Amino acid sequence: MSLRERKQKPAGPFLPGDDGDDDGPKRPKVDRPDTRELMRRMKRVDKDQSKRYRQRTGQ
């Protein structure tokens, strides 16, 4: 079969959230995490924890 004998399907526009293949597995619809919640949780992280861990383990 040469390339000239191959039939091509008409290509439609690619839309966001559209995987382009109707038969394959779909991308799950997942909400983005709230950035305010993430920043609030990051503020609770101890900045000197890695230094104390290195002293405790002898590194």
PyMOL Python script that loads the backbone (N, CA, C, O; Angstrom):
from pymol import cmd

cmd.read_pdbstr("""\
ATOM      1  N   MET A   1       0.851  -1.173   0.000  1.00  0.00           N
ATOM      2  CA  MET A   1       0.000   0.000   0.000  1.00  0.00           C
ATOM      3  C   MET A   1       0.896   1.235   0.000  1.00  0.00           C
ATOM      4  O   MET A   1       1.710   1.416   0.906  1.00  0.00           O
ATOM      5  N   SER A   2       0.753   2.047  -0.972  1.00  0.00           N
ATOM      6  CA  SER A   2       1.551   3.266  -1.038  1.00  0.00           C
ATOM      7  C   SER A   2       0.811   4.404  -0.335  1.00  0.00           C
ATOM      8  O   SER A   2      -0.353   4.267   0.041  1.00  0.00           O
ATOM      9  N   LEU A   3       1.489   5.495  -0.169  1.00  0.00           N
ATOM     10  CA  LEU A   3       0.886   6.631   0.526  1.00  0.00           C
ATOM     11  C   LEU A   3      -0.246   7.256  -0.278  1.00  0.00           C
ATOM     12  O   LEU A   3      -1.161   7.844   0.298  1.00  0.00           O
ATOM     13  N   ARG A   4      -0.196   7.139  -1.575  1.00  0.00           N
ATOM     14  CA  ARG A   4      -1.240   7.753  -2.400  1.00  0.00           C
ATOM     15  C   ARG A   4      -2.558   6.994  -2.314  1.00  0.00           C
ATOM     16  O   ARG A   4      -3.613   7.555  -2.608  1.00  0.00           O
ATOM     17  N   GLU A   5      -2.512   5.741  -1.920  1.00  0.00           N
ATOM     18  CA  GLU A   5      -3.730   4.945  -1.800  1.00  0.00           C
ATOM     19  C   GLU A   5      -4.421   5.125  -0.449  1.00  0.00           C
ATOM     20  O   GLU A   5      -5.576   4.733  -0.284  1.00  0.00           O
ATOM     21  N   ARG A   6      -3.723   5.713   0.510  1.00  0.00           N
ATOM     22  CA  ARG A   6      -4.267   5.866   1.858  1.00  0.00           C
ATOM     23  C   ARG A   6      -5.358   6.932   1.876  1.00  0.00           C
ATOM     24  O   ARG A   6      -5.204   8.006   1.295  1.00  0.00           O
ATOM     25  N   LYS A   7      -6.456   6.621   2.548  1.00  0.00           N
ATOM     26  CA  LYS A   7      -7.548   7.578   2.697  1.00  0.00           C
ATOM     27  C   LYS A   7      -7.344   8.346   3.993  1.00  0.00           C
ATOM     28  O   LYS A   7      -6.980   7.761   5.014  1.00  0.00           O
ATOM     29  N   GLN A   8      -7.573   9.629   3.957  1.00  0.00           N
ATOM     30  CA  GLN A   8      -7.422  10.453   5.150  1.00  0.00           C
ATOM     31  C   GLN A   8      -8.789  10.902   5.637  1.00  0.00           C
ATOM     32  O   GLN A   8      -9.667  11.256   4.850  1.00  0.00           O
ATOM     33  N   LYS A   9      -8.945  10.878   6.952  1.00  0.00           N
ATOM     34  CA  LYS A   9     -10.172  11.375   7.559  1.00  0.00           C
ATOM     35  C   LYS A   9     -10.078  12.893   7.666  1.00  0.00           C
ATOM     36  O   LYS A   9      -8.981  13.428   7.825  1.00  0.00           O
ATOM     37  N   PRO A  10     -11.190  13.584   7.583  1.00  0.00           N
ATOM     38  CA  PRO A  10     -11.139  15.033   7.812  1.00  0.00           C
ATOM     39  C   PRO A  10     -10.849  15.307   9.287  1.00  0.00           C
ATOM     40  O   PRO A  10     -11.486  14.734  10.171  1.00  0.00           O
ATOM     41  N   ALA A  11      -9.893  16.177   9.538  1.00  0.00           N
ATOM     42  CA  ALA A  11      -9.494  16.490  10.911  1.00  0.00           C
ATOM     43  C   ALA A  11     -10.322  17.654  11.425  1.00  0.00           C
ATOM     44  O   ALA A  11     -10.421  18.695  10.777  1.00  0.00           O
ATOM     45  N   GLY A  12     -10.916  17.467  12.599  1.00  0.00           N
ATOM     46  CA  GLY A  12     -11.706  18.528  13.213  1.00  0.00           C
ATOM     47  C   GLY A  12     -10.829  19.375  14.120  1.00  0.00           C
ATOM     48  O   GLY A  12      -9.678  19.017  14.372  1.00  0.00           O
ATOM     49  N   PRO A  13     -11.344  20.477  14.609  1.00  0.00           N
ATOM     50  CA  PRO A  13     -10.554  21.320  15.518  1.00  0.00           C
ATOM     51  C   PRO A  13     -10.338  20.616  16.850  1.00  0.00           C
ATOM     52  O   PRO A  13     -11.207  19.888  17.330  1.00  0.00           O
ATOM     53  N   PHE A  14      -9.179  20.842  17.434  1.00  0.00           N
ATOM     54  CA  PHE A  14      -8.839  20.258  18.728  1.00  0.00           C
ATOM     55  C   PHE A  14      -9.312  21.210  19.815  1.00  0.00           C
ATOM     56  O   PHE A  14      -8.826  22.337  19.918  1.00  0.00           O
ATOM     57  N   LEU A  15     -10.255  20.758  20.619  1.00  0.00           N
ATOM     58  CA  LEU A  15     -10.809  21.584  21.682  1.00  0.00           C
ATOM     59  C   LEU A  15     -10.180  21.219  23.017  1.00  0.00           C
ATOM     60  O   LEU A  15      -9.785  20.069  23.206  1.00  0.00           O
ATOM     61  N   PRO A  16     -10.074  22.164  23.955  1.00  0.00           N
ATOM     62  CA  PRO A  16      -9.544  21.832  25.282  1.00  0.00           C
ATOM     63  C   PRO A  16     -10.418  20.790  25.966  1.00  0.00           C
ATOM     64  O   PRO A  16     -11.645  20.898  25.967  1.00  0.00           O
ATOM     65  N   GLY A  17      -9.783  19.790  26.543  1.00  0.00           N
ATOM     66  CA  GLY A  17     -10.518  18.718  27.205  1.00  0.00           C
ATOM     67  C   GLY A  17     -10.920  17.616  26.259  1.00  0.00           C
ATOM     68  O   GLY A  17     -11.464  16.601  26.694  1.00  0.00           O
ATOM     69  N   ASP A  18     -10.670  17.785  24.982  1.00  0.00           N
ATOM     70  CA  ASP A  18     -11.007  16.776  23.985  1.00  0.00           C
ATOM     71  C   ASP A  18      -9.737  16.012  23.656  1.00  0.00           C
ATOM     72  O   ASP A  18      -8.745  16.601  23.226  1.00  0.00           O
ATOM     73  N   ASP A  19      -9.765  14.716  23.855  1.00  0.00           N
ATOM     74  CA  ASP A  19      -8.582  13.913  23.581  1.00  0.00           C
ATOM     75  C   ASP A  19      -8.452  13.568  22.109  1.00  0.00           C
ATOM     76  O   ASP A  19      -7.414  13.053  21.693  1.00  0.00           O
ATOM     77  N   GLY A  20      -9.455  13.831  21.325  1.00  0.00           N
ATOM     78  CA  GLY A  20      -9.389  13.583  19.911  1.00  0.00           C
ATOM     79  C   GLY A  20      -9.778  12.174  19.518  1.00  0.00           C
ATOM     80  O   GLY A  20     -10.128  11.946  18.361  1.00  0.00           O
ATOM     81  N   ASP A  21      -9.732  11.225  20.428  1.00  0.00           N
ATOM     82  CA  ASP A  21     -10.072   9.841  20.126  1.00  0.00           C
ATOM     83  C   ASP A  21     -11.289   9.460  20.959  1.00  0.00           C
ATOM     84  O   ASP A  21     -11.221   9.429  22.188  1.00  0.00           O
ATOM     85  N   ASP A  22     -12.393   9.173  20.295  1.00  0.00           N
ATOM     86  CA  ASP A  22     -13.625   8.865  21.020  1.00  0.00           C
ATOM     87  C   ASP A  22     -13.625   7.463  21.606  1.00  0.00           C
ATOM     88  O   ASP A  22     -14.401   7.179  22.519  1.00  0.00           O
ATOM     89  N   ASP A  23     -12.770   6.577  21.100  1.00  0.00           N
ATOM     90  CA  ASP A  23     -12.783   5.190  21.547  1.00  0.00           C
ATOM     91  C   ASP A  23     -11.838   4.931  22.717  1.00  0.00           C
ATOM     92  O   ASP A  23     -12.006   3.934  23.419  1.00  0.00           O
ATOM     93  N   GLY A  24     -10.872   5.775  22.945  1.00  0.00           N
ATOM     94  CA  GLY A  24      -9.853   5.524  23.955  1.00  0.00           C
ATOM     95  C   GLY A  24     -10.273   5.980  25.338  1.00  0.00           C
ATOM     96  O   GLY A  24     -11.372   6.503  25.518  1.00  0.00           O
ATOM     97  N   PRO A  25      -9.399   5.782  26.316  1.00  0.00           N
ATOM     98  CA  PRO A  25      -9.693   6.217  27.683  1.00  0.00           C
ATOM     99  C   PRO A  25      -9.751   7.740  27.757  1.00  0.00           C
ATOM    100  O   PRO A  25      -9.062   8.437  27.013  1.00  0.00           O
ATOM    101  N   LYS A  26     -10.561   8.229  28.641  1.00  0.00           N
ATOM    102  CA  LYS A  26     -10.775   9.667  28.774  1.00  0.00           C
ATOM    103  C   LYS A  26      -9.957  10.226  29.929  1.00  0.00           C
ATOM    104  O   LYS A  26      -9.633   9.524  30.887  1.00  0.00           O
ATOM    105  N   ARG A  27      -9.639  11.486  29.812  1.00  0.00           N
ATOM    106  CA  ARG A  27      -8.942  12.193  30.878  1.00  0.00           C
ATOM    107  C   ARG A  27      -9.943  12.486  31.992  1.00  0.00           C
ATOM    108  O   ARG A  27     -11.029  12.987  31.701  1.00  0.00           O
ATOM    109  N   PRO A  28      -9.623  12.192  33.262  1.00  0.00           N
ATOM    110  CA  PRO A  28     -10.592  12.445  34.331  1.00  0.00           C
ATOM    111  C   PRO A  28     -10.804  13.939  34.541  1.00  0.00           C
ATOM    112  O   PRO A  28      -9.877  14.738  34.404  1.00  0.00           O
ATOM    113  N   LYS A  29     -12.022  14.297  34.870  1.00  0.00           N
ATOM    114  CA  LYS A  29     -12.357  15.692  35.159  1.00  0.00           C
ATOM    115  C   LYS A  29     -12.005  15.955  36.618  1.00  0.00           C
ATOM    116  O   LYS A  29     -12.739  15.552  37.521  1.00  0.00           O
ATOM    117  N   VAL A  30     -10.884  16.631  36.849  1.00  0.00           N
ATOM    118  CA  VAL A  30     -10.398  16.891  38.194  1.00  0.00           C
ATOM    119  C   VAL A  30     -10.316  18.395  38.388  1.00  0.00           C
ATOM    120  O   VAL A  30      -9.764  19.107  37.548  1.00  0.00           O
ATOM    121  N   ASP A  31     -10.864  18.878  39.493  1.00  0.00           N
ATOM    122  CA  ASP A  31     -10.786  20.301  39.793  1.00  0.00           C
ATOM    123  C   ASP A  31      -9.377  20.651  40.242  1.00  0.00           C
ATOM    124  O   ASP A  31      -8.712  19.860  40.911  1.00  0.00           O
ATOM    125  N   ARG A  32      -8.934  21.830  39.871  1.00  0.00           N
ATOM    126  CA  ARG A  32      -7.618  22.284  40.307  1.00  0.00           C
ATOM    127  C   ARG A  32      -7.647  22.560  41.807  1.00  0.00           C
ATOM    128  O   ARG A  32      -8.662  23.032  42.319  1.00  0.00           O
ATOM    129  N   PRO A  33      -6.566  22.278  42.520  1.00  0.00           N
ATOM    130  CA  PRO A  33      -6.557  22.556  43.959  1.00  0.00           C
ATOM    131  C   PRO A  33      -6.576  24.060  44.213  1.00  0.00           C
ATOM    132  O   PRO A  33      -6.096  24.854  43.404  1.00  0.00           O
ATOM    133  N   ASP A  34      -7.138  24.420  45.343  1.00  0.00           N
ATOM    134  CA  ASP A  34      -7.215  25.823  45.723  1.00  0.00           C
ATOM    135  C   ASP A  34      -5.825  26.300  46.126  1.00  0.00           C
ATOM    136  O   ASP A  34      -5.225  25.735  47.040  1.00  0.00           O
ATOM    137  N   THR A  35      -5.304  27.326  45.463  1.00  0.00           N
ATOM    138  CA  THR A  35      -3.945  27.791  45.759  1.00  0.00           C
ATOM    139  C   THR A  35      -3.864  28.445  47.129  1.00  0.00           C
ATOM    140  O   THR A  35      -2.810  28.427  47.764  1.00  0.00           O
ATOM    141  N   ARG A  36      -4.968  29.020  47.587  1.00  0.00           N
ATOM    142  CA  ARG A  36      -4.936  29.626  48.930  1.00  0.00           C
ATOM    143  C   ARG A  36      -4.745  28.555  49.996  1.00  0.00           C
ATOM    144  O   ARG A  36      -4.026  28.765  50.972  1.00  0.00           O
ATOM    145  N   GLU A  37      -5.392  27.406  49.807  1.00  0.00           N
ATOM    146  CA  GLU A  37      -5.239  26.305  50.762  1.00  0.00           C
ATOM    147  C   GLU A  37      -3.802  25.787  50.740  1.00  0.00           C
ATOM    148  O   GLU A  37      -3.236  25.479  51.788  1.00  0.00           O
ATOM    149  N   LEU A  38      -3.218  25.691  49.559  1.00  0.00           N
ATOM    150  CA  LEU A  38      -1.841  25.221  49.434  1.00  0.00           C
ATOM    151  C   LEU A  38      -0.876  26.179  50.125  1.00  0.00           C
ATOM    152  O   LEU A  38       0.020  25.739  50.846  1.00  0.00           O
ATOM    153  N   MET A  39      -1.046  27.474  49.915  1.00  0.00           N
ATOM    154  CA  MET A  39      -0.163  28.452  50.552  1.00  0.00           C
ATOM    155  C   MET A  39      -0.325  28.429  52.069  1.00  0.00           C
ATOM    156  O   MET A  39       0.652  28.601  52.798  1.00  0.00           O
ATOM    157  N   ARG A  40      -1.542  28.221  52.547  1.00  0.00           N
ATOM    158  CA  ARG A  40      -1.762  28.151  53.998  1.00  0.00           C
ATOM    159  C   ARG A  40      -1.043  26.946  54.584  1.00  0.00           C
ATOM    160  O   ARG A  40      -0.453  27.033  55.661  1.00  0.00           O
ATOM    161  N   ARG A  41      -1.091  25.811  53.871  1.00  0.00           N
ATOM    162  CA  ARG A  41      -0.411  24.618  54.362  1.00  0.00           C
ATOM    163  C   ARG A  41       1.099  24.772  54.292  1.00  0.00           C
ATOM    164  O   ARG A  41       1.809  24.248  55.149  1.00  0.00           O
ATOM    165  N   MET A  42       1.603  25.477  53.293  1.00  0.00           N
ATOM    166  CA  MET A  42       3.050  25.653  53.168  1.00  0.00           C
ATOM    167  C   MET A  42       3.605  26.547  54.266  1.00  0.00           C
ATOM    168  O   MET A  42       4.768  26.409  54.645  1.00  0.00           O
ATOM    169  N   LYS A  43       2.792  27.459  54.782  1.00  0.00           N
ATOM    170  CA  LYS A  43       3.260  28.334  55.852  1.00  0.00           C
ATOM    171  C   LYS A  43       3.525  27.557  57.132  1.00  0.00           C
ATOM    172  O   LYS A  43       4.298  28.003  57.980  1.00  0.00           O
ATOM    173  N   ARG A  44       2.892  26.402  57.277  1.00  0.00           N
ATOM    174  CA  ARG A  44       3.083  25.602  58.490  1.00  0.00           C
ATOM    175  C   ARG A  44       4.355  24.766  58.439  1.00  0.00           C
ATOM    176  O   ARG A  44       4.720  24.156  59.444  1.00  0.00           O
ATOM    177  N   VAL A  45       5.041  24.720  57.302  1.00  0.00           N
ATOM    178  CA  VAL A  45       6.247  23.910  57.168  1.00  0.00           C
ATOM    179  C   VAL A  45       7.377  24.585  57.927  1.00  0.00           C
ATOM    180  O   VAL A  45       7.580  25.793  57.810  1.00  0.00           O
ATOM    181  N   ASP A  46       8.111  23.799  58.705  1.00  0.00           N
ATOM    182  CA  ASP A  46       9.239  24.315  59.472  1.00  0.00           C
ATOM    183  C   ASP A  46      10.446  24.436  58.549  1.00  0.00           C
ATOM    184  O   ASP A  46      10.884  23.446  57.962  1.00  0.00           O
ATOM    185  N   LYS A  47      10.982  25.642  58.423  1.00  0.00           N
ATOM    186  CA  LYS A  47      12.100  25.881  57.511  1.00  0.00           C
ATOM    187  C   LYS A  47      13.395  25.230  57.986  1.00  0.00           C
ATOM    188  O   LYS A  47      14.249  24.896  57.164  1.00  0.00           O
ATOM    189  N   ASP A  48      13.557  25.045  59.292  1.00  0.00           N
ATOM    190  CA  ASP A  48      14.794  24.483  59.839  1.00  0.00           C
ATOM    191  C   ASP A  48      14.703  22.981  60.062  1.00  0.00           C
ATOM    192  O   ASP A  48      15.598  22.403  60.679  1.00  0.00           O
ATOM    193  N   GLN A  49      13.666  22.343  59.587  1.00  0.00           N
ATOM    194  CA  GLN A  49      13.491  20.913  59.812  1.00  0.00           C
ATOM    195  C   GLN A  49      14.613  20.110  59.168  1.00  0.00           C
ATOM    196  O   GLN A  49      15.074  19.128  59.749  1.00  0.00           O
ATOM    197  N   SER A  50      15.060  20.505  57.983  1.00  0.00           N
ATOM    198  CA  SER A  50      16.112  19.746  57.307  1.00  0.00           C
ATOM    199  C   SER A  50      17.427  19.837  58.072  1.00  0.00           C
ATOM    200  O   SER A  50      18.182  18.866  58.115  1.00  0.00           O
ATOM    201  N   LYS A  51      17.710  20.990  58.677  1.00  0.00           N
ATOM    202  CA  LYS A  51      18.949  21.132  59.461  1.00  0.00           C
ATOM    203  C   LYS A  51      18.909  20.224  60.687  1.00  0.00           C
ATOM    204  O   LYS A  51      19.893  19.555  61.001  1.00  0.00           O
ATOM    205  N   ARG A  52      17.772  20.203  61.379  1.00  0.00           N
ATOM    206  CA  ARG A  52      17.663  19.348  62.564  1.00  0.00           C
ATOM    207  C   ARG A  52      17.739  17.874  62.179  1.00  0.00           C
ATOM    208  O   ARG A  52      18.323  17.073  62.910  1.00  0.00           O
ATOM    209  N   TYR A  53      17.160  17.513  61.048  1.00  0.00           N
ATOM    210  CA  TYR A  53      17.209  16.120  60.602  1.00  0.00           C
ATOM    211  C   TYR A  53      18.649  15.716  60.303  1.00  0.00           C
ATOM    212  O   TYR A  53      19.063  14.611  60.652  1.00  0.00           O
ATOM    213  N   ARG A  54      19.412  16.589  59.666  1.00  0.00           N
ATOM    214  CA  ARG A  54      20.809  16.262  59.361  1.00  0.00           C
ATOM    215  C   ARG A  54      21.614  16.094  60.641  1.00  0.00           C
ATOM    216  O   ARG A  54      22.467  15.210  60.718  1.00  0.00           O
ATOM    217  N   GLN A  55      21.362  16.924  61.647  1.00  0.00           N
ATOM    218  CA  GLN A  55      22.082  16.792  62.911  1.00  0.00           C
ATOM    219  C   GLN A  55      21.702  15.498  63.613  1.00  0.00           C
ATOM    220  O   GLN A  55      22.556  14.847  64.216  1.00  0.00           O
ATOM    221  N   ARG A  56      20.438  15.120  63.542  1.00  0.00           N
ATOM    222  CA  ARG A  56      19.966  13.926  64.232  1.00  0.00           C
ATOM    223  C   ARG A  56      20.517  12.666  63.575  1.00  0.00           C
ATOM    224  O   ARG A  56      20.833  11.699  64.268  1.00  0.00           O
ATOM    225  N   THR A  57      20.635  12.660  62.257  1.00  0.00           N
ATOM    226  CA  THR A  57      21.102  11.465  61.562  1.00  0.00           C
ATOM    227  C   THR A  57      22.611  11.438  61.414  1.00  0.00           C
ATOM    228  O   THR A  57      23.165  10.433  60.968  1.00  0.00           O
ATOM    229  N   GLY A  58      23.289  12.517  61.776  1.00  0.00           N
ATOM    230  CA  GLY A  58      24.739  12.530  61.698  1.00  0.00           C
ATOM    231  C   GLY A  58      25.272  12.874  60.317  1.00  0.00           C
ATOM    232  O   GLY A  58      26.428  12.578  60.014  1.00  0.00           O
ATOM    233  N   GLN A  59      24.477  13.475  59.498  1.00  0.00           N
ATOM    234  CA  GLN A  59      24.962  13.855  58.162  1.00  0.00           C
ATOM    235  C   GLN A  59      25.545  15.239  58.180  1.00  0.00           C
ATOM    236  O   GLN A  59      26.003  15.729  57.147  1.00  0.00           O
TER     237      GLN A  59
END
""", "prot")
cmd.dss("prot")
cmd.show_as("cartoon", "prot")
cmd.util.cbc("prot")
cmd.orient("prot")
